[in-house]
Amino acid sequence: MTINIDIYLKIEDKYYQKGGQFSTLSPFNGAVDAAKYAYIYIKQLKREQGNKEIEIYKVIYEETIDITEDVQKLYKNGNLYLIK
């Protein structure tokens, strides 16, 4: 299954829109799992940016579902890995 996620971030003093299509593992649990995919993507992006501080402003799943709070909670708690 392929899902769409749009992520709006601030890295240092610059704002970014990132995201796109993600291939998911089965079984897929909608917005709950979409938040996990977004978190892992942000974690990879942070590593690519030299571990600069990232602020998450908005995360949208499938163009209409706001999963920002779920992603922010995962980002705050850290250390999530998808294993199914």
Buried (B, 14 or more C-beta within 10 A) or exposed (E): EEBEBBBBBEBEEEEBEBBEEBEBEEEEEEBEBBBBBBBBBBBEBBEEBEEEEBEBEBBBBEEEEEBBEBBBEBBEEEEEEEEE
